[in-house]
């Protein structure tokens, strides 16, 4: 037991050290110069950073850095940790090696230079031995430590030495990665229950992580090595390899998905021939998620990768990319677990609109089509995304969507759920949106006025009253005459409604009187009144 604890502690220290080195390293994706896409190179294992190619304009700039995924929130949020439920552990279905007795090999740094390549290959092959971390975690502790030390040594060796990634290393490195990581994932711990909440629920962690983490670290350093040659590696990193890699994104362990995200981005940047295939397979994952399973653990990470890819799309956008926006990204809004990946999805949508403003109308109409009817938290998410879109919208495109857009906002202002009404009314604190409203007040004020005026008195929440008064005041300052006209028109409509209600009551009173006098005539009168 003491040995087990020490092994885990050393593994944790090593993982922190290697992650720090990984974040300090940078990669130049020279291959993307000849492509129709410009990859954002500054994508490290934790965060996707802003691509240097940003468009300037008078509009308020959107947030050009993709929002962090679940693991990144934990990593960078700081402050005290919340008390969560007991951490669950699970293990994938590994095919354990029968002969697991590993012999400790000499250190690479101590070997003669002429023997290092052969020793490196021996260590890679030795690390293909798989151990049991679930049914008997205390078994083979000595040999588990030999493998862990060997992986650690190779990570350091490939990071701090040049000319070590020779042609004979490529197949061995890919085989070692494949043997350790390509496996059958365990069944979902909650396949039909409530959706996973990263703020409240503890993720299910991979029991074999002490070894898996170092394998991921090694392969990432392998891809990032200055000696790495895609022309040689493409014989081993092919479509089958990529497909197996994408299947691992359904892992419940956020640490594994974070490594996968960075590795897939590196492969996308270095292998031009695999780019279209990677996008196509990601599309297939999304289609299956939207229309079949509605369950996948890696949607946020895949969207984060796509956010970086979209940022580098060349102009004008290809029809294939536009179809991806309309047929994949927009339908992703209707899945019930939207909250898990919505920040990354909204970032991708805004990136498209910054590339091509002509896509604004189909995007906003698509959002209105999928607008939630009874799910208030989801409605707040839609309002958040809509404001991000309006921050980058062109005035000429705004005119095309203003009427259906503000009809929906009027419904939101009238919502009995105060958070929905509050979020919609916060639009009036946005300077750019207010400038758009001011330029088109003649169309927008008649749509919004009835909802604002009615709820200024009838809404149950006092905070909403204050926000509505603020919105009405801003409208009045924009165009006093138009505001007065809308007020008079609203009052006239209310008077007309009262008159119709009174007429209806009088008719029903007559029907009741006739029913008392002659019950047989009632049916004919009811039909006549309905027609009237």
C-alpha positions as a printed Julia matrix, in Angstrom:
532×3 Matrix{Float64}:
   0.0     0.0     0.0
   2.89    2.37    0.83
   4.45    1.71   -2.56
   1.11    2.4    -4.26
   0.78    5.78   -2.57
   4.33    6.8    -3.44
   3.82    5.78   -7.06
   0.69    7.91   -7.29
   2.43   10.91   -5.67
   5.4    10.67   -8.04
   3.0    10.35  -10.97
   1.16   13.5    -9.88
   4.41   15.48   -9.53
   5.6    14.26  -12.91
   2.27   15.11  -14.51
   2.41   18.68  -13.17
   5.98   19.1   -14.39
   5.28   17.73  -17.85
   2.09   19.78  -18.24
   4.06   22.91  -17.37
   6.65   22.08  -20.02
   3.89   21.4   -22.53
   2.3    24.79  -21.95
   5.68   26.47  -22.37
   6.31   24.9   -25.74
   5.07   26.32  -29.04
   4.39   24.69  -32.38
   4.67   26.13  -35.86
   2.13   24.67  -38.25
   4.08   25.41  -41.4
   1.98   23.0   -43.43
  -1.07   25.26  -43.19
   0.52   27.91  -45.41
  -0.46   25.96  -48.52
  -4.02   25.28  -47.35
  -7.27   27.18  -47.65
  -7.3    27.42  -43.86
  -4.97   29.24  -41.48
  -4.62   27.27  -38.27
  -4.35   29.11  -34.97
  -1.0    27.8   -33.67
  -1.36   28.87  -30.05
  -3.48   25.96  -28.89
  -2.03   24.36  -25.81
  -3.28   21.44  -23.75
  -5.49   23.67  -21.64
  -6.59   26.67  -23.67
  -7.25   27.66  -27.26
  -5.81   31.14  -27.64
  -6.8    33.88  -30.02
  -5.71   33.59  -33.63
  -3.71   36.59  -34.77
  -5.97   37.14  -37.76
  -8.74   39.28  -36.23
 -10.92   41.6   -38.25
 -11.14   45.21  -37.12
 -14.29   47.3   -37.28
 -16.44   49.86  -35.54
 -18.65   47.21  -33.95
 -18.04   46.05  -30.44
 -15.55   43.14  -30.81
 -16.72   39.68  -29.86
 -14.85   37.45  -27.48
 -12.36   35.86  -29.86
 -11.06   33.3   -27.37
 -13.09   30.12  -27.12
 -14.58   29.63  -23.67
 -12.87   27.03  -21.49
 -14.12   23.47  -21.37
 -14.86   21.72  -18.11
 -11.27   20.84  -17.17
 -10.04   24.34  -18.01
 -12.64   25.87  -15.7
 -11.3    23.72  -12.88
  -7.7    24.54  -13.81
  -7.93   28.33  -14.11
 -10.85   29.34  -11.89
  -8.76   29.62   -8.72
 -10.18   30.0    -5.23
 -11.29   27.27   -2.87
 -12.62   24.04   -4.32
 -16.3    23.24   -3.88
 -17.14   20.19   -1.79
 -18.34   17.61   -4.3
 -19.6    14.08   -4.18
 -17.16   11.21   -3.8
 -15.04   10.83   -6.92
 -16.06    7.9    -9.07
 -13.52    5.74  -10.85
 -14.03    3.55  -13.85
 -11.78    1.68  -16.2
 -11.9     0.97  -19.88
 -11.72   -2.58  -21.14
  -8.02   -3.18  -21.68
  -6.61   -6.43  -23.04
  -4.1    -7.13  -20.29
  -0.68   -8.45  -21.27
  -0.03  -12.0   -20.02
   3.68  -11.55  -19.31
   3.84   -8.33  -17.27
   7.27   -8.79  -15.7
   9.25   -5.8   -16.96
  13.0    -5.54  -16.67
  14.36   -2.1   -15.89
  16.38   -0.89  -18.88
  19.41    1.44  -18.69
  18.74    5.18  -18.72
  18.84    6.81  -22.15
  21.12    9.59  -20.99
  23.7     7.07  -19.72
  23.73    4.96  -22.9
  26.36    5.57  -25.63
  24.94    7.81  -28.41
  25.2     4.98  -30.93
  22.96    2.73  -28.79
  20.31    5.28  -27.81
  18.02    4.76  -30.8
  17.83    1.0   -30.19
  17.31    1.55  -26.45
  14.57    4.1   -27.21
  12.78    1.5   -29.35
  13.12   -1.1   -26.58
  11.57    1.27  -24.06
   8.69    2.07  -26.43
   8.0    -1.66  -26.88
   8.25   -2.26  -23.15
   5.59    0.41  -22.56
   3.14   -1.59  -24.7
   2.61   -3.89  -21.7
  -0.82   -3.23  -20.1
  -1.6    -3.57  -16.39
  -4.7    -4.04  -14.25
  -5.76   -0.93  -12.31
  -9.31   -2.0   -11.35
  -9.88   -5.58  -10.25
  -6.49   -5.77   -8.51
  -4.91   -2.29   -8.29
  -2.13   -3.47   -5.96
  -0.9    -6.13   -8.37
   2.37   -5.77  -10.29
   3.31   -2.59   -8.4
   7.0    -3.08   -9.14
   6.42   -3.45  -12.88
   3.88   -0.63  -13.0
   6.56    1.61  -11.54
   9.06    0.42  -14.18
   6.62    1.4   -16.94
   5.79    4.73  -15.29
   9.47    5.6   -14.9
  10.15    4.59  -18.51
   7.34    6.79  -19.83
   8.55    9.7   -17.71
  12.08    9.26  -18.98
  10.96    9.2   -22.63
   8.88   12.37  -22.14
  11.94   14.18  -20.78
  14.21   12.68  -23.44
  12.09   13.72  -26.41
  11.49   17.18  -24.91
  15.07   18.16  -24.15
  17.04   16.42  -26.91
  17.23   17.01  -30.65
  17.56   14.49  -33.48
  15.94   11.74  -31.41
  12.8    11.29  -33.56
  14.33    9.15  -36.27
  12.48    7.2   -38.95
  12.5     3.97  -36.93
  10.81    5.73  -33.98
   7.62    6.69  -35.88
   5.99    3.24  -36.12
   7.02    2.3   -32.58
   5.63    5.53  -31.07
   2.31    5.19  -32.92
   2.0     1.51  -31.95
   2.73    2.28  -28.29
   0.12    5.06  -28.3
  -2.47    2.85  -30.03
  -1.94   -0.16  -27.74
  -2.27    1.92  -24.58
  -5.14    4.19  -25.56
  -7.32    2.7   -28.27
  -9.72    0.6   -26.23
 -13.39    0.02  -25.53
 -14.68    2.77  -23.26
 -16.73    1.75  -20.21
 -20.53    2.16  -20.33
 -21.81    5.57  -19.34
 -22.22    5.97  -15.59
 -25.51    7.81  -16.17
 -26.86    6.93  -19.64
 -30.49    7.97  -19.12
 -30.44   10.14  -16.01
 -30.12   13.89  -15.55
 -27.53   15.67  -17.65
 -24.02   16.09  -16.25
 -23.49   19.35  -14.39
 -19.77   20.28  -14.25
 -20.43   22.69  -11.37
 -22.09   20.08   -9.15
 -21.23   16.56  -10.34
 -17.87   14.86   -9.97
 -16.67   13.33  -13.26
 -15.92    9.63  -13.54
 -12.14    9.28  -13.71
 -10.09    6.66  -15.53
  -8.44    4.25  -13.07
  -5.46    3.65  -15.39
  -4.72    7.39  -15.63
  -1.23    7.21  -13.98
  -0.01    5.47  -17.16
  -2.44    6.97  -19.69
  -1.47   10.52  -18.79
   2.19    9.87  -19.5
   1.36    8.15  -22.79
  -0.61   11.24  -23.84
   2.23   13.5   -22.69
   4.75   11.52  -24.7
   2.68   11.5   -27.89
   2.0    15.23  -27.61
   5.74   15.95  -27.28
   6.34   13.56  -30.17
   3.99   15.6   -32.41
   5.45   18.9   -31.21
   9.08   17.86  -31.62
  11.11   20.01  -34.05
  12.33   16.73  -35.58
   8.78   15.55  -36.38
   8.25   15.05  -40.14
   4.61   14.7   -41.26
   5.7    13.15  -44.57
   7.11   10.15  -42.69
   4.42   10.06  -40.01
   1.52   10.02  -42.5
   2.25    6.34  -43.2
   1.26    5.55  -39.61
  -1.09    8.4   -38.6
  -3.82    7.69  -41.13
  -7.63    7.79  -41.33
  -8.02    4.66  -39.22
  -5.83    6.2   -36.51
  -7.85    9.45  -36.55
 -11.15    7.56  -36.34
  -9.94    5.63  -33.28
  -8.74    8.9   -31.75
 -12.14   10.55  -32.27
 -13.92    7.63  -30.59
 -11.99    8.39  -27.39
 -13.65   11.82  -27.14
 -16.61   10.04  -25.53
 -14.46    9.32  -22.46
 -16.02   10.51  -19.2
 -12.64   11.64  -17.86
 -12.22   15.38  -18.65
  -8.43   15.1   -18.31
  -8.32   12.62  -21.17
 -10.59   14.73  -23.38
  -8.35   17.74  -22.77
  -5.29   15.87  -24.07
  -7.28   14.51  -27.01
  -8.36   18.02  -27.94
  -4.78   19.26  -28.19
  -3.48   16.16  -29.98
  -6.26   16.26  -32.59
  -5.58   19.95  -33.2
  -1.87   19.21  -33.72
  -2.72   16.44  -36.2
  -5.16   18.74  -38.04
  -2.47   21.41  -38.32
   0.3    19.13  -39.55
  -1.51   16.68  -41.86
  -3.22   18.57  -44.7
  -4.47   15.36  -46.28
  -6.46   14.47  -43.15
  -8.21   17.81  -42.66
 -11.32   17.14  -44.73
 -11.61   13.65  -43.26
 -11.37   14.98  -39.68
 -14.08   17.58  -40.33
 -16.3    14.95  -41.94
 -15.94   12.52  -39.04
 -16.62   15.27  -36.49
 -19.77   16.08  -38.47
 -20.82   12.44  -38.22
 -20.35   12.51  -34.44
 -22.54   15.62  -34.26
 -25.24   14.11  -36.5
 -25.37   10.98  -34.35
 -25.52   13.12  -31.21
 -28.31   15.39  -32.51
 -30.59   12.88  -34.2
 -29.9     9.56  -32.44
 -28.23    9.37  -29.04
 -28.29   12.91  -27.56
 -25.42   11.66  -25.41
 -21.72   12.29  -25.96
 -19.11   13.48  -23.46
 -16.78   15.29  -25.87
 -19.04   17.75  -27.72
 -17.58   20.79  -25.92
 -14.0    19.76  -26.75
 -14.82   19.05  -30.4
 -16.51   22.44  -30.7
 -13.47   24.1   -29.14
 -11.27   22.54  -31.82
 -13.71   23.68  -34.51
 -13.7    27.21  -33.1
  -9.98   27.4   -33.8
 -10.42   25.82  -37.25
 -13.25   28.21  -38.2
 -11.1    31.14  -37.13
  -8.61   30.14  -39.84
 -11.08   29.6   -42.7
 -10.08   31.49  -45.85
 -12.49   33.94  -47.48
 -14.83   33.6   -49.24
 -16.2    30.7   -47.22
 -16.71   27.44  -49.06
 -20.25   26.14  -49.48
 -19.23   23.1   -47.42
 -18.45   25.33  -44.43
 -21.73   27.25  -44.75
 -23.66   23.97  -44.82
 -21.83   22.9   -41.67
 -23.11   26.02  -39.92
 -26.72   25.56  -41.05
 -27.02   21.78  -40.82
 -24.84   21.01  -37.81
 -24.17   24.0   -35.55
 -27.72   25.37  -35.55
 -29.45   22.01  -34.85
 -27.05   21.51  -31.93
 -29.13   24.18  -30.16
 -32.11   21.87  -29.79
 -30.41   19.12  -27.75
 -31.55   19.05  -24.12
 -27.96   18.98  -22.77
 -27.1    22.29  -24.49
 -25.78   23.84  -21.28
 -22.75   21.5   -21.27
 -21.33   22.89  -24.52
 -23.23   26.11  -25.25
 -20.32   28.59  -24.7
 -18.19   26.74  -27.28
 -21.13   26.48  -29.69
 -21.91   30.2   -29.45
 -18.24   30.99  -30.1
 -18.28   28.92  -33.32
 -21.46   30.63  -34.55
 -20.07   34.11  -33.89
 -16.83   33.18  -35.68
 -18.83   32.33  -38.79
 -20.69   35.66  -38.69
 -17.45   37.58  -38.32
 -16.17   35.78  -41.42
 -19.33   36.28  -43.51
 -22.04   38.73  -42.4
 -24.45   37.44  -45.06
 -25.0    34.37  -42.85
 -26.62   36.51  -40.15
 -30.21   36.15  -41.37
 -30.24   32.31  -41.62
 -28.48   32.05  -38.25
 -30.91   34.3   -36.38
 -33.93   32.73  -38.08
 -32.52   29.32  -37.14
 -32.17   30.38  -33.5
 -35.75   31.65  -33.49
 -36.87   28.33  -34.98
 -35.25   26.36  -32.14
 -36.17   28.9   -29.43
 -37.18   27.01  -26.25
 -40.82   27.28  -25.21
 -40.83   25.87  -21.67
 -37.15   25.62  -20.62
 -36.29   28.97  -19.03
 -32.56   28.32  -18.31
 -32.12   27.33  -21.95
 -33.95   30.49  -23.01
 -31.43   32.56  -21.02
 -28.62   30.8   -22.93
 -30.27   31.72  -26.24
 -30.52   35.35  -25.11
 -26.82   35.33  -24.19
 -25.86   33.99  -27.6
 -28.18   36.38  -29.41
 -26.51   39.35  -27.74
 -23.09   38.05  -28.85
 -24.44   37.86  -32.41
 -25.91   41.37  -32.23
 -22.52   42.66  -31.06
 -21.02   41.73  -34.46
 -24.05   42.2   -36.72
 -23.91   44.61  -39.66
 -26.63   47.31  -39.67
 -27.74   46.2   -43.16
 -28.23   42.63  -41.88
 -29.98   43.82  -38.72
 -32.75   45.41  -40.79
 -33.57   42.01  -42.34
 -34.23   40.3   -39.01
 -35.37   43.11  -36.71
 -39.11   42.38  -36.79
 -39.11   38.62  -35.97
 -36.22   39.2   -33.58
 -37.99   41.85  -31.5
 -41.27   39.96  -31.55
 -39.39   37.21  -29.73
 -37.76   39.71  -27.38
 -41.21   41.11  -26.57
 -42.29   37.6   -25.53
 -39.17   37.29  -23.38
 -39.85   40.62  -21.66
 -43.35   39.33  -20.86
 -42.03   36.04  -19.45
 -43.18   35.29  -15.89
 -39.7    33.81  -15.29
 -37.87   36.88  -14.02
 -34.41   35.72  -15.22
 -35.65   35.49  -18.82
 -37.29   38.93  -18.64
 -34.24   40.39  -16.88
 -31.79   38.99  -19.47
 -33.86   40.36  -22.35
 -34.08   43.81  -20.75
 -30.3    43.92  -20.27
 -30.09   44.4   -24.05
 -30.99   48.04  -23.38
 -27.66   48.42  -21.53
 -25.69   47.49  -24.66
 -24.54   50.6   -26.51
 -24.18   49.0   -29.94
 -27.6    47.33  -29.75
 -29.12   50.64  -28.64
 -27.6    52.37  -31.66
 -29.22   49.75  -33.92
 -32.57   50.2   -32.14
 -32.31   53.98  -32.4
 -31.76   53.81  -36.17
 -34.82   51.57  -36.57
 -37.06   52.81  -33.78
 -40.04   53.31  -36.12
 -40.2    49.53  -36.65
 -39.05   48.31  -33.24
 -40.93   50.56  -30.78
 -44.44   49.56  -31.98
 -43.46   45.9   -31.5
 -41.92   46.33  -28.04
 -44.19   49.01  -26.55
 -47.24   46.83  -25.62
 -45.07   44.27  -23.79
 -43.08   46.96  -21.98
 -46.08   49.08  -20.99
 -48.18   46.15  -19.79
 -45.4    44.54  -17.72
 -44.31   47.85  -16.21
 -47.42   47.5   -14.02
 -48.36   43.83  -14.07
 -45.06   41.93  -13.68
 -44.64   40.41  -10.23
 -40.91   41.19   -9.88
 -39.89   44.7    -8.8
 -36.46   44.44  -10.47
 -38.21   43.92  -13.8
 -40.27   47.07  -13.18
 -37.09   49.12  -12.87
 -35.53   47.65  -16.01
 -38.73   48.23  -18.0
 -38.93   51.85  -16.87
 -35.32   52.27  -18.02
 -36.16   50.81  -21.46
 -39.26   53.0   -21.82
 -37.24   56.06  -20.82
 -34.62   55.31  -23.48
 -37.33   54.86  -26.13
 -38.91   58.15  -25.1
 -35.58   59.96  -25.38
 -35.0    58.47  -28.84
 -38.22   59.76  -30.38
 -40.74   61.56  -28.2
 -43.39   61.88  -30.93
 -43.21   58.19  -31.85
 -43.41   57.26  -28.18
 -46.54   59.39  -27.72
 -48.11   57.87  -30.84
 -47.44   54.36  -29.53
 -48.92   55.32  -26.17
 -52.11   56.61  -27.79
 -52.35   53.6   -30.06
 -51.89   51.23  -27.12
 -54.62   52.98  -25.13
 -56.94   52.9   -28.14
 -56.31   49.17  -28.54
 -57.05   48.58  -24.87
 -60.31   50.55  -25.18
 -61.27   48.5   -28.22
 -60.54   45.28  -26.3
 -62.72   46.46  -23.41
 -65.55   47.28  -25.82
 -65.31   43.84  -27.47
 -65.25   42.14  -24.07
 -68.35   44.05  -23.01
 -70.15   43.11  -26.24
 -69.22   39.46  -25.75
 -70.54   39.48  -22.19
 -73.82   41.03  -23.35
 -74.28   38.38  -26.04
 -73.68   35.57  -23.56
 -76.1    37.19  -21.14
 -78.78   37.16  -23.88
 -78.02   33.5   -24.61
 -78.45   32.62  -20.93
 -81.79   34.44  -20.82
 -83.05   32.69  -23.96
 -81.86   29.35  -22.58
 -84.01   29.79  -19.54
 -87.06   30.67  -21.69
 -86.59   28.17  -24.54
 -83.79   25.56  -24.13
 -84.33   24.14  -27.65
 -83.19   27.37  -29.37
 -79.83   27.53  -27.56
 -77.87   25.29  -29.96
 -78.74   27.43  -33.01
 -77.79   30.63  -31.16
 -74.43   29.27  -30.03
 -73.51   28.37  -33.61
 -74.57   31.83  -34.82
 -72.58   33.62  -32.11
 -69.5    31.55  -32.91
 -69.71   32.6   -36.55
 -70.2    36.19  -35.48
